[in-house]
Amino acid sequence: MIGRIWQKLKRFFGYKSVASNPSYYSMGDLSDESSLVSADSSLGVVDFGQVSICGNFREHNEDSYFISELDSDIPLYIVADGMGGQLGGEIASQMAIEVVPRELFKRNVGNFRTTQVIKAIRESISEANQEIVAASTIQPQLSNMGTTVVLLLVRRGRAHVTNIGDSRCYRVRGNRAELLTRDHSMAQALAEVGTIRQEDVPTHRYNHVLYLYLGSREVDRGATQVKVMSLIEGDRFVVCSDGLSGVIGEAEMASILKSEPNAQSAAQKLVDQAVSNRSRDNITCVVVNIGRLPGGPRPDSVEKLVAEDSPSPSPDPA
């Protein structure tokens, strides 16, 4: 049934194949110290790994993920965690990992300024949200569906990170793992206004109650924030659903990645540890390693991010 409904929805929305040879698998803004972010454009993705499992406590895997090919002009990594039961959750997460890349590639973000890439990411997530909302309206079986989404896009020595919901992205640099995204849960919102302590969020009864997700109209009201940060050689990123982040802390994550340099092996170890820590959810993990690109620009080739209010809308060739 899921497959039939999904095919009907794809025909309804006029889905077309993405012409960038990516791989699909079902299952504010400027950061750093200033508005000008220097970047070494000789750095990029040199390895990645991914694991997605149903886990020991669920009958179906409602997670989906998208992975660009290693030699892609636009290295893109997305994890989506579906909600709304087996049928709705699976379809919502599948729609997220198809629509967001489709819209990004259609906008040819590899040729534009970073500020325009931010705009394209926002528009792509908004488009995915609108299509999920529309699908839940026209199909009664999908009336309660929704999905989280977390995205990492690597381009010209910079990482672009955004999320909706409580799927997360971490950067592991040296011996430290740093959370780059913000959970859109009721518990986190209560902590941010001082009603509860931040340390009480993980065990709060509203920790998994989301007020923002794909499938909620609030996403189209400017809710999508995109972080941009410069890369250094040896950076590693973990993009994951809350089946992993909910049971593995930052110190444990950094320790596991330090012990395993290979991205695929690191992803497997993280998932194995989440199972050992008795995760009760689907578990999806993508690990991305950053290094010097072979045959890329000279190491001293440094670009600067143009401020977002730059008047120039035209492409800037790489």
Backbone torsions as a table, in degrees:
resi	resn	phi	psi	omega
1	MET	NA	-42.6	-179.3
2	ILE	-58.3	-45.0	-178.3
3	GLY	-62.8	-41.3	-178.7
4	ARG	-65.3	-44.7	-179.7
5	ILE	-65.0	-41.6	-179.8
6	TRP	-61.2	-42.2	179.0
7	GLN	-64.7	-38.2	177.5
8	LYS	-63.3	-42.9	-179.9
9	LEU	-64.9	-39.4	179.5
10	LYS	-63.1	-39.0	178.0
11	ARG	-69.1	-37.9	-178.9
12	PHE	-62.3	-43.1	-177.1
13	PHE	-88.8	-0.4	177.2
14	GLY	69.6	43.0	-179.0
15	TYR	-62.2	139.7	175.0
16	LYS	-128.1	153.2	-179.9
17	SER	-67.4	148.6	179.9
18	VAL	-86.3	129.8	-172.5
19	ALA	-92.8	41.0	-178.0
20	SER	-126.1	10.2	178.5
21	ASN	57.9	44.6	174.7
22	PRO	-83.8	174.1	175.7
23	SER	-114.1	131.6	176.6
24	TYR	-107.4	140.8	177.1
25	TYR	-135.8	125.0	-179.5
26	SER	-87.6	178.5	171.8
27	MET	170.9	NA	NA
28	GLY	NA	171.9	-107.8
29	ASP	-113.7	-86.3	-176.2
30	LEU	-73.7	125.5	179.5
31	SER	-111.3	-158.6	-169.0
32	ASP	69.3	-163.1	-166.9
33	GLU	-83.5	-17.4	-176.5
34	SER	-151.3	-178.6	179.1
35	SER	-80.6	-4.8	174.8
36	LEU	-112.2	112.0	-175.8
37	VAL	-107.4	109.7	176.8
38	SER	-68.3	148.8	-178.3
39	ALA	-147.2	138.3	175.5
40	ASP	-91.4	104.9	-173.0
41	SER	-74.8	0.3	174.4
42	SER	-84.3	-3.7	179.9
43	LEU	-97.4	144.1	178.1
44	GLY	-169.4	-165.3	-177.0
45	VAL	-79.5	124.5	178.5
46	VAL	-114.1	-10.3	-179.8
47	ASP	-166.9	148.3	173.0
48	PHE	-150.4	160.0	176.6
49	GLY	-147.2	155.1	-177.7
50	GLN	-148.5	142.0	175.6
51	VAL	-141.5	135.2	174.8
52	SER	-139.6	123.9	-178.7
53	ILE	-131.4	158.3	177.8
54	CYS	-69.7	-34.9	-175.8
55	GLY	89.6	176.1	-173.8
56	ASN	-88.5	-5.6	-172.5
57	PHE	-123.6	3.6	179.3
58	ARG	-123.4	149.3	179.3
59	GLU	-88.8	-22.6	-176.5
60	HIS	-135.2	149.3	176.1
61	ASN	-95.8	110.3	179.4
62	GLU	-94.0	1.6	174.8
63	ASP	-80.4	149.0	170.6
64	SER	-137.5	156.5	176.5
65	TYR	-147.6	156.3	-179.9
66	PHE	-123.6	134.8	179.1
67	ILE	-132.0	125.2	171.4
68	SER	-73.4	156.5	172.3
69	GLU	-64.7	155.2	-175.8
70	LEU	-61.4	-32.8	-178.3
71	ASP	-95.0	15.2	-179.1
72	SER	-64.9	145.3	174.5
73	ASP	-67.8	-22.4	-179.6
74	ILE	-128.3	85.2	177.6
75	PRO	-63.5	115.4	-172.1
76	LEU	-133.4	133.9	-175.9
77	TYR	-136.4	122.3	-175.2
78	ILE	-132.8	138.5	170.8
79	VAL	-125.0	134.6	178.5
80	ALA	-129.7	133.9	-178.0
81	ASP	-116.6	106.1	-174.5
82	GLY	-72.8	152.2	178.9
83	MET	-133.2	157.1	175.8
84	GLY	105.8	22.9	179.0
85	GLY	90.4	170.4	-173.6
86	GLN	-51.3	-53.5	-174.2
87	LEU	-66.6	-56.6	-176.8
88	GLY	-65.4	-41.9	-178.1
89	GLY	-62.5	-45.3	-179.5
90	GLU	-63.9	-43.4	-178.0
91	ILE	-69.5	-41.3	-179.9
92	ALA	-62.0	-43.5	-179.5
93	SER	-69.5	-36.0	175.8
94	GLN	-63.1	-42.2	178.9
95	MET	-62.2	-40.8	-178.9
96	ALA	-60.7	-44.0	-175.2
97	ILE	-81.7	-5.9	171.5
98	GLU	-97.9	-45.8	-173.3
99	VAL	-71.4	-44.7	-176.4
100	VAL	-61.2	-51.0	176.6
101	PRO	-61.6	-40.4	179.8
102	ARG	-56.6	-45.4	-177.9
103	GLU	-71.0	-37.7	178.6
104	LEU	-65.6	-46.7	-179.5
105	PHE	-66.3	-34.5	178.0
106	LYS	-62.7	-31.3	179.8
107	ARG	-84.8	-2.1	174.6
108	ASN	54.0	50.2	-171.9
109	VAL	-65.6	-14.8	179.5
110	GLY	-65.7	-16.6	-174.7
111	ASN	-104.8	5.4	-171.6
112	PHE	-117.8	166.9	178.0
113	ARG	-65.3	157.5	-177.8
114	THR	-59.4	-39.0	180.0
115	THR	-63.2	-32.3	177.4
116	GLN	-76.7	-29.1	174.5
117	VAL	-64.8	-40.9	176.2
118	ILE	-57.2	-46.3	179.4
119	LYS	-61.8	-42.1	-179.6
120	ALA	-65.1	-38.6	177.7
121	ILE	-62.5	-46.3	178.8
122	ARG	-60.1	-45.5	-178.4
123	GLU	-64.6	-37.7	-178.7
124	SER	-67.5	-41.0	177.7
125	ILE	-68.0	-39.0	177.0
126	SER	-62.2	-41.0	178.4
127	GLU	-63.2	-43.1	177.8
128	ALA	-61.3	-40.8	179.6
129	ASN	-63.1	-44.4	-179.2
130	GLN	-62.9	-38.6	-179.2
131	GLU	-71.7	-35.0	177.3
132	ILE	-68.5	-42.1	177.2
133	VAL	-60.8	-44.3	-179.7
134	ALA	-63.5	-42.5	-179.9
135	ALA	-63.6	-38.4	179.7
136	SER	-70.1	-20.4	179.1
137	THR	-81.9	-38.7	-174.5
138	ILE	-88.8	-14.0	179.3
139	GLN	-119.0	107.1	-178.2
140	PRO	-55.2	-32.4	-178.7
141	GLN	-66.5	-17.7	-174.7
142	LEU	-109.3	16.2	-169.6
143	SER	-61.2	-25.8	-178.0
144	ASN	-109.5	16.8	-172.2
145	MET	-80.5	154.6	175.9
146	GLY	-167.1	175.7	178.5
147	THR	-158.2	150.6	167.5
148	THR	-81.6	168.5	170.7
149	VAL	-153.2	137.8	172.3
150	VAL	-133.2	136.6	-170.5
151	LEU	-132.5	136.9	171.1
152	LEU	-125.6	122.3	176.3
153	LEU	-122.1	126.4	-177.9
154	VAL	-109.6	128.4	-174.0
155	ARG	-158.8	127.4	173.9
156	ARG	52.8	45.4	176.8
157	GLY	76.3	13.5	179.8
158	ARG	-129.2	151.9	172.8
159	ALA	-108.3	134.8	174.6
160	HIS	-113.1	125.7	-173.4
161	VAL	-131.7	135.4	174.0
162	THR	-152.9	161.0	175.7
163	ASN	-153.6	158.5	170.3
164	ILE	-132.1	125.1	-177.9
165	GLY	99.5	-143.0	-176.7
166	ASP	-124.2	15.8	166.4
167	SER	-75.9	148.2	-165.5
168	ARG	-128.3	161.7	169.4
169	CYS	-130.2	131.9	176.4
170	TYR	-117.3	149.1	167.9
171	ARG	-110.9	127.9	176.2
172	VAL	-106.7	115.1	-178.9
173	ARG	-127.7	116.4	-175.0
174	GLY	67.8	-125.5	-179.1
175	ASN	-101.6	14.1	-172.9
176	ARG	-125.3	133.8	172.3
177	ALA	-102.4	131.4	-177.7
178	GLU	-122.2	127.5	176.2
179	LEU	-73.9	125.6	-177.1
180	LEU	-100.2	-16.6	-175.2
181	THR	-109.4	169.8	-180.0
182	ARG	-121.8	127.8	177.6
183	ASP	-70.9	137.2	175.8
184	HIS	-101.8	58.6	178.6
185	SER	-107.7	158.0	178.6
186	MET	-63.2	-37.0	-179.8
187	ALA	-64.6	-43.3	178.6
188	GLN	-64.1	-38.5	177.9
189	ALA	-63.3	-40.2	178.0
190	LEU	-64.0	-37.2	178.3
191	ALA	-67.4	-38.6	-177.2
192	GLU	-69.1	-25.5	176.7
193	VAL	-97.1	4.1	174.1
194	GLY	85.6	10.1	-179.6
195	THR	-73.2	-37.2	175.7
196	ILE	-129.2	165.0	177.4
197	ARG	-79.9	148.4	179.9
198	GLN	-58.9	-37.6	-178.7
199	GLU	-69.2	-13.8	178.4
200	ASP	-90.2	-8.0	-176.2
201	VAL	-59.1	-48.1	-175.2
202	PRO	-58.0	-28.0	-177.6
203	THR	-106.0	4.9	-178.4
204	HIS	-73.8	147.4	-176.3
205	ARG	-66.6	-18.6	178.5
206	TYR	-101.7	15.4	-176.0
207	ASN	-65.5	-29.9	-179.2
208	HIS	-107.2	14.7	175.1
209	VAL	-95.4	111.4	-174.6
210	LEU	-94.6	138.3	173.5
211	TYR	-102.4	-6.6	178.9
212	LEU	-140.9	128.3	-179.8
213	TYR	-165.5	162.7	174.8
214	LEU	-69.4	124.6	-170.6
215	GLY	115.5	-3.9	175.7
216	SER	-112.8	136.0	-173.3
217	ARG	-66.5	-18.7	-179.1
218	GLU	-63.4	-23.2	-179.4
219	VAL	-60.7	-31.1	-177.6
220	ASP	-86.9	12.6	178.8
221	ARG	-110.8	35.5	176.0
222	GLY	80.3	25.3	-174.3
223	ALA	-82.9	-14.5	-174.0
224	THR	-83.2	115.9	176.5
225	GLN	-107.7	138.6	-177.8
226	VAL	-119.7	125.4	175.3
227	LYS	-93.5	140.4	175.0
228	VAL	-124.7	130.4	-179.4
229	MET	-143.4	147.9	178.0
230	SER	-77.4	151.0	-179.5
231	LEU	-96.3	153.5	165.7
232	ILE	-127.3	154.8	-178.2
233	GLU	-60.0	132.0	-178.8
234	GLY	97.3	-7.2	174.4
235	ASP	-59.7	146.9	175.2
236	ARG	-136.1	143.3	-179.6
237	PHE	-120.8	141.8	174.6
238	VAL	-118.7	119.2	178.3
239	VAL	-112.2	122.4	-168.8
240	CYS	-152.7	160.8	171.8
241	SER	-86.8	170.1	-176.0
242	ASP	-74.2	-5.6	171.3
243	GLY	-64.5	-24.3	175.4
244	LEU	-97.4	-52.7	-175.0
245	SER	-66.5	-23.5	-179.1
246	GLY	-73.1	-14.3	-176.7
247	VAL	-127.6	-6.7	178.8
248	ILE	-118.2	121.4	179.2
249	GLY	-80.8	171.2	-175.8
250	GLU	-66.0	-38.4	179.9
251	ALA	-65.3	-42.6	179.4
252	GLU	-66.7	-39.1	178.3
253	MET	-62.1	-46.7	-180.0
254	ALA	-62.2	-38.9	-179.9
255	SER	-64.8	-42.3	-180.0
256	ILE	-64.8	-43.8	-179.4
257	LEU	-68.6	-34.5	177.1
258	LYS	-63.2	-33.4	-177.7
259	SER	-80.7	-13.0	-174.7
260	GLU	-138.8	100.0	-178.3
261	PRO	-72.7	-27.7	-179.9
262	ASN	-71.2	129.8	-173.1
263	ALA	-65.0	-43.7	-179.1
264	GLN	-65.1	-43.2	178.9
265	SER	-65.5	-37.4	178.6
266	ALA	-65.1	-42.2	177.9
267	ALA	-60.9	-42.7	179.5
268	GLN	-64.4	-41.3	179.6
269	LYS	-65.3	-39.2	178.3
270	LEU	-63.3	-44.1	179.7
271	VAL	-66.4	-42.6	177.5
272	ASP	-59.2	-39.9	-179.9
273	GLN	-69.3	-36.7	177.0
274	ALA	-62.1	-41.5	176.4
275	VAL	-62.6	-44.1	179.0
276	SER	-62.2	-33.2	178.2
277	ASN	-81.9	8.2	174.3
278	ARG	66.0	46.7	170.4
279	SER	-61.0	137.9	-177.4
280	ARG	-107.9	18.8	-174.9
281	ASP	-129.2	173.0	166.9
282	ASN	-61.2	149.0	-176.7
283	ILE	-127.5	121.1	176.3
284	THR	-130.2	134.3	-176.9
285	CYS	-142.7	131.2	173.0
286	VAL	-122.3	127.3	177.3
287	VAL	-112.5	131.0	-177.2
288	VAL	-124.2	124.6	179.1
289	ASN	-100.8	135.6	-179.6
290	ILE	-107.5	134.9	177.9
291	GLY	-157.8	-171.4	-179.9
292	ARG	-77.4	127.2	-177.8
293	LEU	-78.2	132.9	177.4
294	PRO	-67.4	132.1	178.7
295	GLY	70.3	13.1	-178.9
296	GLY	-83.9	-168.7	179.7
297	PRO	-63.0	162.6	177.8
298	ARG	-61.6	146.7	-179.4
299	PRO	-57.2	-26.3	-179.1
300	ASP	-89.9	9.6	176.7
301	SER	-80.4	101.4	-175.4
302	VAL	-116.4	128.7	177.6
303	GLU	-107.6	162.0	174.3
304	LYS	-122.3	143.7	178.6
305	LEU	-74.7	126.2	177.5
306	VAL	-75.5	136.7	-178.6
307	ALA	-54.5	149.1	-171.4
308	GLU	-64.0	-22.3	-179.6
309	ASP	-91.7	18.3	177.6
310	SER	-57.9	136.4	-177.7
311	PRO	-77.6	-8.8	-174.4
312	SER	-88.8	114.4	-179.5
313	PRO	-95.4	-0.3	-170.9
314	SER	-83.6	156.9	179.0
315	PRO	-62.5	149.2	171.8
316	ASP	-117.4	109.7	-175.7
317	PRO	-56.4	143.9	-179.7
318	ALA	-66.8	NA	NA
